[in-house]
Amino acid sequence: MTVAAALLSIALFLVFGSAGAQKLSFNPAMSKAAGHMGFSKRAYQRIGLLEVLGGLALLVSCVAHGSSFLAILNEVAAGCLVVLMALAVVFHVRKGDAVKFFAPALVIGLLTLLELIFRLPG
């Protein structure tokens, strides 16, 4: 594992952990965002749970080596988080939102993809 991948894993854990925790707590800002996107409270909290679990998987896999369980967990989690962020962008575009509303999901998704590429063997 490269230093860049480890640093990205830590940063992404903080990003996904924070965003997911906000969705899980369903504070007023998240309530408004969920309503705008057409999600129920439970559905938005499930998305938050996926973000928290994915962020945790990225963090614990910092100690992964080779093709160990934790290395595979990282690759699966990173792939799932990339798909989750791509879906977030799609949902925002379908709602007609301005770029400033989906740019964070796009950037975080690209950083997660970069982290995955850094960790792939070879």
LUMBA-651952 format. One record per atom (N, C-alpha, C, CB): x, y, z; residue number from 1; atom name. Coordinates in nm, 3 decimals. Glycine has a CB too. Layout:
BEGIN
((X Y Z) NUM "CA")
...
REM end
This chain:
BEGIN
((0.084 -0.118 0.000) 1 "N")
((0.000 0.000 0.000) 1 "CA")
((0.088 0.123 0.000) 1 "C")
((-0.096 0.001 0.121) 1 "CB")
((0.049 0.219 -0.078) 2 "N")
((0.126 0.342 -0.084) 2 "CA")
((0.082 0.438 0.027) 2 "C")
((0.111 0.409 -0.221) 2 "CB")
((0.168 0.533 0.054) 3 "N")
((0.135 0.635 0.153) 3 "CA")
((0.014 0.716 0.106) 3 "C")
((0.256 0.729 0.177) 3 "CB")
((0.009 0.744 -0.024) 4 "N")
((-0.104 0.821 -0.079) 4 "CA")
((-0.236 0.749 -0.055) 4 "C")
((-0.084 0.846 -0.230) 4 "CB")
((-0.236 0.617 -0.074) 5 "N")
((-0.360 0.540 -0.053) 5 "CA")
((-0.400 0.544 0.094) 5 "C")
((-0.341 0.394 -0.098) 5 "CB")
((-0.302 0.534 0.183) 6 "N")
((-0.333 0.538 0.327) 6 "CA")
((-0.389 0.674 0.367) 6 "C")
((-0.207 0.506 0.410) 6 "CB")
((-0.327 0.779 0.317) 7 "N")
((-0.376 0.914 0.348) 7 "CA")
((-0.516 0.938 0.292) 7 "C")
((-0.280 1.021 0.293) 7 "CB")
((-0.539 0.890 0.171) 8 "N")
((-0.673 0.901 0.112) 8 "CA")
((-0.775 0.821 0.193) 8 "C")
((-0.672 0.853 -0.034) 8 "CB")
((-0.736 0.703 0.239) 9 "N")
((-0.827 0.621 0.320) 9 "CA")
((-0.869 0.695 0.446) 9 "C")
((-0.761 0.488 0.357) 9 "CB")
((-0.773 0.758 0.512) 10 "N")
((-0.802 0.832 0.635) 10 "CA")
((-0.892 0.951 0.606) 10 "C")
((-0.672 0.879 0.703) 10 "CB")
((-0.858 1.026 0.502) 11 "N")
((-0.938 1.143 0.466) 11 "CA")
((-1.080 1.102 0.427) 11 "C")
((-0.872 1.222 0.350) 11 "CB")
((-1.092 0.996 0.348) 12 "N")
((-1.224 0.949 0.306) 12 "CA")
((-1.306 0.895 0.422) 12 "C")
((-1.210 0.843 0.198) 12 "CB")
((-1.239 0.831 0.518) 13 "N")
((-1.309 0.788 0.639) 13 "CA")
((-1.371 0.909 0.709) 13 "C")
((-1.212 0.713 0.735) 13 "CB")
((-1.295 1.017 0.720) 14 "N")
((-1.347 1.137 0.786) 14 "CA")
((-1.464 1.196 0.708) 14 "C")
((-1.236 1.242 0.802) 14 "CB")
((-1.453 1.200 0.577) 15 "N")
((-1.560 1.256 0.493) 15 "CA")
((-1.686 1.171 0.500) 15 "C")
((-1.512 1.269 0.347) 15 "CB")
((-1.670 1.041 0.474) 16 "N")
((-1.788 0.954 0.473) 16 "CA")
((-1.846 0.935 0.612) 16 "C")
((-1.753 0.818 0.413) 16 "CB")
((-1.759 0.929 0.713) 17 "N")
((-1.807 0.917 0.850) 17 "CA")
((-1.889 1.037 0.893) 17 "C")
((-1.691 0.899 0.944) 17 "CB")
((-1.840 1.155 0.858) 18 "N")
((-1.911 1.278 0.894) 18 "CA")
((-2.043 1.291 0.818) 18 "C")
((-1.822 1.400 0.865) 18 "CB")
((-2.038 1.271 0.687) 19 "N")
((-2.160 1.284 0.607) 19 "CA")
((-2.263 1.178 0.647) 19 "C")
((-2.127 1.271 0.457) 19 "CB")
((-2.215 1.057 0.669) 20 "N")
((-2.307 0.949 0.709) 20 "CA")
((-2.369 0.974 0.845) 20 "C")
((-2.234 0.817 0.709) 20 "CB")
((-2.287 1.024 0.939) 21 "N")
((-2.340 1.052 1.073) 21 "CA")
((-2.447 1.161 1.068) 21 "C")
((-2.226 1.095 1.168) 21 "CB")
((-2.428 1.260 0.982) 22 "N")
((-2.529 1.365 0.968) 22 "CA")
((-2.660 1.307 0.913) 22 "C")
((-2.478 1.478 0.875) 22 "CB")
((-2.648 1.217 0.816) 23 "N")
((-2.768 1.155 0.761) 23 "CA")
((-2.836 1.066 0.865) 23 "C")
((-2.734 1.073 0.634) 23 "CB")
((-2.756 0.994 0.943) 24 "N")
((-2.813 0.907 1.045) 24 "CA")
((-2.887 0.988 1.152) 24 "C")
((-2.704 0.823 1.110) 24 "CB")
((-2.830 1.102 1.191) 25 "N")
((-2.895 1.184 1.294) 25 "CA")
((-3.015 1.259 1.238) 25 "C")
((-2.795 1.284 1.352) 25 "CB")
((-3.021 1.270 1.105) 26 "N")
((-3.131 1.335 1.034) 26 "CA")
((-3.160 1.475 1.090) 26 "C")
((-3.258 1.249 1.041) 26 "CB")
((-3.053 1.556 1.094) 27 "N")
((-3.068 1.693 1.141) 27 "CA")
((-3.153 1.773 1.041) 27 "C")
((-2.930 1.761 1.162) 27 "CB")
((-3.193 1.896 1.074) 28 "N")
((-3.282 1.972 0.985) 28 "CA")
((-3.229 1.990 0.842) 28 "C")
((-3.306 2.107 1.043) 28 "CB")
((-3.098 2.008 0.828) 29 "N")
((-3.041 2.024 0.693) 29 "CA")
((-3.056 1.894 0.614) 29 "C")
((-2.891 2.065 0.701) 29 "CB")
((-3.035 1.783 0.680) 30 "N")
((-3.049 1.654 0.612) 30 "CA")
((-3.195 1.624 0.581) 30 "C")
((-2.989 1.541 0.698) 30 "CB")
((-3.284 1.668 0.668) 31 "N")
((-3.427 1.650 0.643) 31 "CA")
((-3.468 1.725 0.517) 31 "C")
((-3.510 1.700 0.764) 31 "CB")
((-3.417 1.846 0.503) 32 "N")
((-3.448 1.927 0.384) 32 "CA")
((-3.388 1.862 0.259) 32 "C")
((-3.394 2.071 0.401) 32 "CB")
((-3.263 1.813 0.270) 33 "N")
((-3.197 1.749 0.156) 33 "CA")
((-3.270 1.622 0.115) 33 "C")
((-3.051 1.717 0.191) 33 "CB")
((-3.312 1.543 0.212) 34 "N")
((-3.385 1.419 0.183) 34 "CA")
((-3.517 1.450 0.114) 34 "C")
((-3.410 1.338 0.312) 34 "CB")
((-3.586 1.551 0.164) 35 "N")
((-3.713 1.590 0.102) 35 "CA")
((-3.694 1.637 -0.041) 35 "C")
((-3.778 1.699 0.183) 35 "CB")
((-3.589 1.715 -0.063) 36 "N")
((-3.561 1.766 -0.198) 36 "CA")
((-3.532 1.651 -0.295) 36 "C")
((-3.441 1.864 -0.196) 36 "CB")
((-3.459 1.550 -0.246) 37 "N")
((-3.421 1.439 -0.333) 37 "CA")
((-3.530 1.333 -0.344) 37 "C")
((-3.295 1.375 -0.282) 37 "CB")
((-3.635 1.344 -0.260) 38 "N")
((-3.745 1.250 -0.267) 38 "CA")
((-3.724 1.123 -0.185) 38 "C")
((-3.769 1.214 -0.409) 38 "CB")
((-3.634 1.129 -0.085) 39 "N")
((-3.609 1.014 0.000) 39 "CA")
((-3.686 1.026 0.130) 39 "C")
((-3.459 1.000 0.028) 39 "CB")
((-3.731 0.912 0.181) 40 "N")
((-3.792 0.910 0.313) 40 "CA")
((-3.681 0.920 0.418) 40 "C")
((-3.878 0.780 0.334) 40 "CB")
((-3.720 0.944 0.542) 41 "N")
((-3.623 0.952 0.651) 41 "CA")
((-3.544 0.822 0.662) 41 "C")
((-3.694 0.984 0.785) 41 "CB")
((-3.613 0.709 0.659) 42 "N")
((-3.546 0.579 0.674) 42 "CA")
((-3.451 0.552 0.558) 42 "C")
((-3.650 0.467 0.683) 42 "CB")
((-3.493 0.586 0.437) 43 "N")
((-3.405 0.563 0.321) 43 "CA")
((-3.279 0.649 0.331) 43 "C")
((-3.481 0.595 0.189) 43 "CB")
((-3.294 0.773 0.373) 44 "N")
((-3.179 0.863 0.385) 44 "CA")
((-3.086 0.815 0.497) 44 "C")
((-3.225 1.008 0.411) 44 "CB")
((-3.144 0.762 0.603) 45 "N")
((-3.062 0.708 0.711) 45 "CA")
((-2.988 0.582 0.666) 45 "C")
((-3.148 0.678 0.834) 45 "CB")
((-3.048 0.504 0.580) 46 "N")
((-2.979 0.386 0.526) 46 "CA")
((-2.860 0.428 0.441) 46 "C")
((-3.076 0.300 0.442) 46 "CB")
((-2.877 0.533 0.364) 47 "N")
((-2.765 0.585 0.286) 47 "CA")
((-2.653 0.630 0.380) 47 "C")
((-2.810 0.703 0.195) 47 "CB")
((-2.690 0.697 0.488) 48 "N")
((-2.592 0.740 0.587) 48 "CA")
((-2.520 0.622 0.650) 48 "C")
((-2.659 0.821 0.695) 48 "CB")
((-2.593 0.515 0.678) 49 "N")
((-2.532 0.395 0.736) 49 "CA")
((-2.432 0.334 0.638) 49 "C")
((-2.640 0.292 0.773) 49 "CB")
((-2.468 0.330 0.511) 50 "N")
((-2.375 0.279 0.409) 50 "CA")
((-2.249 0.363 0.404) 50 "C")
((-2.443 0.276 0.270) 50 "CB")
((-2.263 0.495 0.414) 51 "N")
((-2.147 0.583 0.413) 51 "CA")
((-2.057 0.560 0.534) 51 "C")
((-2.190 0.729 0.408) 51 "CB")
((-2.117 0.547 0.652) 52 "N")
((-2.038 0.524 0.773) 52 "CA")
((-1.966 0.390 0.766) 52 "C")
((-2.129 0.529 0.899) 52 "CB")
((-2.038 0.285 0.727) 53 "N")
((-1.976 0.153 0.718) 53 "CA")
((-1.867 0.149 0.611) 53 "C")
((-2.082 0.047 0.688) 53 "CB")
((-1.892 0.213 0.499) 54 "N")
((-1.790 0.220 0.394) 54 "CA")
((-1.666 0.295 0.439) 54 "C")
((-1.847 0.285 0.270) 54 "CB")
((-1.687 0.406 0.509) 55 "N")
((-1.574 0.482 0.562) 55 "CA")
((-1.494 0.401 0.663) 55 "C")
((-1.623 0.611 0.626) 55 "CB")
((-1.564 0.328 0.749) 56 "N")
((-1.495 0.242 0.846) 56 "CA")
((-1.415 0.133 0.776) 56 "C")
((-1.597 0.178 0.943) 56 "CB")
((-1.472 0.076 0.672) 57 "N")
((-1.401 -0.029 0.597) 57 "CA")
((-1.275 0.027 0.533) 57 "C")
((-1.493 -0.090 0.489) 57 "CB")
((-1.281 0.150 0.483) 58 "N")
((-1.162 0.212 0.427) 58 "CA")
((-1.055 0.233 0.534) 58 "C")
((-1.197 0.346 0.361) 58 "CB")
((-1.099 0.272 0.653) 59 "N")
((-1.004 0.300 0.760) 59 "CA")
((-0.937 0.173 0.812) 59 "C")
((-1.075 0.371 0.874) 59 "CB")
((-1.015 0.070 0.841) 60 "N")
((-0.954 -0.051 0.897) 60 "CA")
((-0.865 -0.122 0.796) 60 "C")
((-1.062 -0.147 0.945) 60 "CB")
((-0.888 -0.098 0.670) 61 "N")
((-0.806 -0.163 0.570) 61 "CA")
((-0.672 -0.094 0.549) 61 "C")
((-0.880 -0.170 0.439) 61 "CB")
((-0.645 0.012 0.625) 62 "N")
((-0.513 0.077 0.618) 62 "CA")
((-0.402 -0.020 0.659) 62 "C")
((-0.511 0.202 0.709) 62 "CB")
((-0.438 -0.121 0.737) 63 "N")
((-0.340 -0.219 0.782) 63 "CA")
((-0.337 -0.342 0.691) 63 "C")
((-0.369 -0.261 0.926) 63 "CB")
((-0.407 -0.337 0.579) 64 "N")
((-0.419 -0.451 0.489) 64 "CA")
((-0.289 -0.475 0.412) 64 "C")
((-0.535 -0.430 0.392) 64 "CB")
((-0.264 -0.601 0.384) 65 "N")
((-0.147 -0.640 0.306) 65 "CA")
((-0.188 -0.740 0.200) 65 "C")
((-0.037 -0.699 0.397) 65 "CB")
((-0.134 -0.723 0.080) 66 "N")
((-0.155 -0.820 -0.026) 66 "CA")
((-0.299 -0.846 -0.059) 66 "C")
((-0.090 -0.948 0.009) 66 "CB")
((-0.335 -0.975 -0.053) 67 "N")
((-0.473 -1.013 -0.085) 67 "CA")
((-0.545 -1.064 0.039) 67 "C")
((-0.474 -1.121 -0.195) 67 "CB")
((-0.517 -1.001 0.152) 68 "N")
((-0.582 -1.039 0.278) 68 "CA")
((-0.729 -0.999 0.275) 68 "C")
((-0.511 -0.973 0.399) 68 "CB")
((-0.802 -1.046 0.374) 69 "N")
((-0.945 -1.012 0.385) 69 "CA")
((-0.964 -0.862 0.390) 69 "C")
((-1.007 -1.078 0.509) 69 "CB")
((-0.880 -0.792 0.468) 70 "N")
((-0.895 -0.646 0.481) 70 "CA")
((-0.865 -0.574 0.350) 70 "C")
((-0.803 -0.593 0.591) 70 "CB")
((-0.771 -0.626 0.272) 71 "N")
((-0.742 -0.564 0.142) 71 "CA")
((-0.861 -0.578 0.047) 71 "C")
((-0.616 -0.628 0.079) 71 "CB")
((-0.922 -0.696 0.050) 72 "N")
((-1.039 -0.719 -0.034) 72 "CA")
((-1.156 -0.634 0.016) 72 "C")
((-1.078 -0.869 -0.035) 72 "CB")
((-1.170 -0.624 0.148) 73 "N")
((-1.274 -0.540 0.206) 73 "CA")
((-1.259 -0.395 0.159) 73 "C")
((-1.269 -0.546 0.360) 73 "CB")
((-1.136 -0.346 0.155) 74 "N")
((-1.113 -0.210 0.108) 74 "CA")
((-1.157 -0.193 -0.036) 74 "C")
((-0.966 -0.174 0.121) 74 "CB")
((-1.120 -0.287 -0.120) 75 "N")
((-1.155 -0.276 -0.261) 75 "CA")
((-1.306 -0.280 -0.282) 75 "C")
((-1.088 -0.388 -0.340) 75 "CB")
((-1.373 -0.368 -0.210) 76 "N")
((-1.519 -0.378 -0.221) 76 "CA")
((-1.584 -0.250 -0.168) 76 "C")
((-1.572 -0.501 -0.143) 76 "CB")
((-1.540 -0.202 -0.052) 77 "N")
((-1.597 -0.081 0.007) 77 "CA")
((-1.574 0.039 -0.083) 77 "C")
((-1.537 -0.054 0.146) 77 "CB")
((-1.451 0.054 -0.133) 78 "N")
((-1.422 0.167 -0.221) 78 "CA")
((-1.508 0.162 -0.347) 78 "C")
((-1.271 0.169 -0.259) 78 "CB")
((-1.521 0.043 -0.405) 79 "N")
((-1.606 0.028 -0.524) 79 "CA")
((-1.751 0.064 -0.496) 79 "C")
((-1.597 -0.114 -0.576) 79 "CB")
((-1.802 0.018 -0.383) 80 "N")
((-1.941 0.050 -0.346) 80 "CA")
((-1.959 0.199 -0.321) 80 "C")
((-1.982 -0.029 -0.220) 80 "CB")
((-1.862 0.262 -0.258) 81 "N")
((-1.872 0.406 -0.232) 81 "CA")
((-1.863 0.487 -0.361) 81 "C")
((-1.761 0.450 -0.134) 81 "CB")
((-1.783 0.440 -0.457) 82 "N")
((-1.777 0.508 -0.587) 82 "CA")
((-1.914 0.501 -0.654) 82 "C")
((-1.668 0.443 -0.679) 82 "CB")
((-1.976 0.383 -0.650) 83 "N")
((-2.109 0.367 -0.709) 83 "CA")
((-2.211 0.455 -0.636) 83 "C")
((-2.154 0.219 -0.705) 83 "CB")
((-2.202 0.460 -0.504) 84 "N")
((-2.293 0.543 -0.424) 84 "CA")
((-2.280 0.691 -0.462) 84 "C")
((-2.265 0.524 -0.274) 84 "CB")
((-2.158 0.737 -0.480) 85 "N")
((-2.137 0.878 -0.517) 85 "CA")
((-2.182 0.903 -0.661) 85 "C")
((-1.989 0.916 -0.500) 85 "CB")
((-2.163 0.805 -0.750) 86 "N")
((-2.210 0.820 -0.888) 86 "CA")
((-2.363 0.830 -0.889) 86 "C")
((-2.163 0.701 -0.976) 86 "CB")
((-2.428 0.748 -0.807) 87 "N")
((-2.575 0.756 -0.798) 87 "CA")
((-2.620 0.890 -0.741) 87 "C")
((-2.629 0.640 -0.712) 87 "CB")
((-2.544 0.943 -0.645) 88 "N")
((-2.578 1.074 -0.590) 88 "CA")
((-2.573 1.181 -0.699) 88 "C")
((-2.482 1.111 -0.474) 88 "CB")
((-2.470 1.174 -0.782) 89 "N")
((-2.458 1.271 -0.892) 89 "CA")
((-2.576 1.256 -0.988) 89 "C")
((-2.323 1.252 -0.969) 89 "CB")
((-2.610 1.132 -1.021) 90 "N")
((-2.722 1.106 -1.112) 90 "CA")
((-2.852 1.161 -1.054) 90 "C")
((-2.737 0.955 -1.140) 90 "CB")
((-2.877 1.137 -0.926) 91 "N")
((-2.999 1.188 -0.864) 91 "CA")
((-3.004 1.341 -0.867) 91 "C")
((-3.009 1.138 -0.719) 91 "CB")
((-2.892 1.406 -0.839) 92 "N")
((-2.889 1.552 -0.842) 92 "CA")
((-2.912 1.605 -0.983) 92 "C")
((-2.754 1.603 -0.788) 92 "CB")
((-2.850 1.542 -1.082) 93 "N")
((-2.867 1.587 -1.221) 93 "CA")
((-3.012 1.570 -1.263) 93 "C")
((-2.774 1.510 -1.316) 93 "CB")
((-3.073 1.457 -1.226) 94 "N")
((-3.214 1.434 -1.262) 94 "CA")
((-3.308 1.535 -1.196) 94 "C")
((-3.255 1.293 -1.221) 94 "CB")
((-3.269 1.584 -1.078) 95 "N")
((-3.351 1.684 -1.009) 95 "CA")
((-3.328 1.824 -1.068) 95 "C")
((-3.319 1.685 -0.859) 95 "CB")
((-3.229 1.835 -1.157) 96 "N")
((-3.201 1.964 -1.219) 96 "CA")
((-3.118 2.056 -1.129) 96 "C")
((-3.329 2.032 -1.255) 96 "CB")
((-3.047 1.999 -1.032) 97 "N")
((-2.966 2.079 -0.942) 97 "CA")
((-2.846 2.138 -1.014) 97 "C")
((-2.921 1.995 -0.823) 97 "CB")
((-2.802 2.253 -0.964) 98 "N")
((-2.682 2.317 -1.017) 98 "CA")
((-2.559 2.235 -0.978) 98 "C")
((-2.670 2.462 -0.964) 98 "CB")
((-2.451 2.256 -1.050) 99 "N")
((-2.327 2.181 -1.027) 99 "CA")
((-2.280 2.194 -0.883) 99 "C")
((-2.218 2.230 -1.122) 99 "CB")
((-2.300 2.309 -0.821) 100 "N")
((-2.252 2.328 -0.684) 100 "CA")
((-2.315 2.231 -0.586) 100 "C")
((-2.278 2.471 -0.640) 100 "CB")
((-2.430 2.173 -0.620) 101 "N")
((-2.496 2.079 -0.531) 101 "CA")
((-2.444 1.936 -0.546) 101 "C")
((-2.644 2.082 -0.557) 101 "CB")
((-2.396 1.901 -0.666) 102 "N")
((-2.345 1.764 -0.681) 102 "CA")
((-2.194 1.757 -0.697) 102 "C")
((-2.410 1.700 -0.799) 102 "CB")
((-2.127 1.871 -0.700) 103 "N")
((-1.981 1.871 -0.710) 103 "CA")
((-1.913 1.797 -0.595) 103 "C")
((-1.930 2.014 -0.716) 103 "CB")
((-1.960 1.813 -0.469) 104 "N")
((-1.895 1.737 -0.361) 104 "CA")
((-1.902 1.585 -0.383) 104 "C")
((-1.960 1.772 -0.228) 104 "CB")
((-2.017 1.534 -0.425) 105 "N")
((-2.030 1.390 -0.450) 105 "CA")
((-1.939 1.347 -0.564) 105 "C")
((-2.176 1.354 -0.482) 105 "CB")
((-1.927 1.430 -0.665) 106 "N")
((-1.841 1.399 -0.779) 106 "CA")
((-1.694 1.394 -0.737) 106 "C")
((-1.860 1.503 -0.890) 106 "CB")
((-1.650 1.493 -0.662) 107 "N")
((-1.511 1.499 -0.617) 107 "CA")
((-1.480 1.384 -0.521) 107 "C")
((-1.481 1.634 -0.550) 107 "CB")
((-1.569 1.359 -0.427) 108 "N")
((-1.546 1.251 -0.330) 108 "CA")
((-1.546 1.115 -0.402) 108 "C")
((-1.656 1.252 -0.219) 108 "CB")
((-1.634 1.099 -0.498) 109 "N")
((-1.635 0.975 -0.576) 109 "CA")
((-1.506 0.955 -0.653) 109 "C")
((-1.753 0.975 -0.671) 109 "CB")
((-1.455 1.062 -0.713) 110 "N")
((-1.329 1.052 -0.787) 110 "CA")
((-1.212 1.024 -0.693) 110 "C")
((-1.303 1.181 -0.866) 110 "CB")
((-1.211 1.085 -0.575) 111 "N")
((-1.105 1.058 -0.478) 111 "CA")
((-1.111 0.913 -0.429) 111 "C")
((-1.116 1.155 -0.360) 111 "CB")
((-1.231 0.862 -0.412) 112 "N")
((-1.247 0.722 -0.371) 112 "CA")
((-1.198 0.629 -0.481) 112 "C")
((-1.394 0.692 -0.336) 112 "CB")
((-1.228 0.662 -0.605) 113 "N")
((-1.179 0.583 -0.717) 113 "CA")
((-1.027 0.588 -0.723) 113 "C")
((-1.240 0.634 -0.850) 113 "CB")
((-0.969 0.703 -0.698) 114 "N")
((-0.824 0.718 -0.695) 114 "CA")
((-0.762 0.633 -0.585) 114 "C")
((-0.786 0.865 -0.676) 114 "CB")
((-0.825 0.632 -0.468) 115 "N")
((-0.778 0.549 -0.357) 115 "CA")
((-0.780 0.402 -0.397) 115 "C")
((-0.864 0.572 -0.230) 115 "CB")
((-0.885 0.361 -0.464) 116 "N")
((-0.897 0.222 -0.509) 116 "CA")
((-0.788 0.189 -0.610) 116 "C")
((-1.036 0.197 -0.571) 116 "CB")
((-0.762 0.278 -0.703) 117 "N")
((-0.658 0.254 -0.803) 117 "CA")
((-0.521 0.245 -0.737) 117 "C")
((-0.660 0.366 -0.908) 117 "CB")
((-0.493 0.330 -0.639) 118 "N")
((-0.364 0.325 -0.569) 118 "CA")
((-0.343 0.192 -0.498) 118 "C")
((-0.354 0.439 -0.470) 118 "CB")
((-0.452 0.131 -0.452) 119 "N")
((-0.441 0.008 -0.374) 119 "CA")
((-0.436 -0.118 -0.459) 119 "C")
((-0.555 -0.002 -0.278) 119 "CB")
((-0.479 -0.110 -0.583) 120 "N")
((-0.482 -0.230 -0.666) 120 "CA")
((-0.340 -0.280 -0.690) 120 "C")
((-0.552 -0.202 -0.801) 120 "CB")
((-0.323 -0.410 -0.687) 121 "N")
((-0.188 -0.465 -0.707) 121 "CA")
((-0.137 -0.443 -0.849) 121 "C")
((-0.187 -0.615 -0.675) 121 "CB")
((-0.008 -0.436 -0.858) 122 "N")
((0.054 -0.428 -0.989) 122 "CA")
((0.092 -0.294 -1.022) 122 "C")
((-0.030 -0.478 -1.091) 122 "CB")
REM end
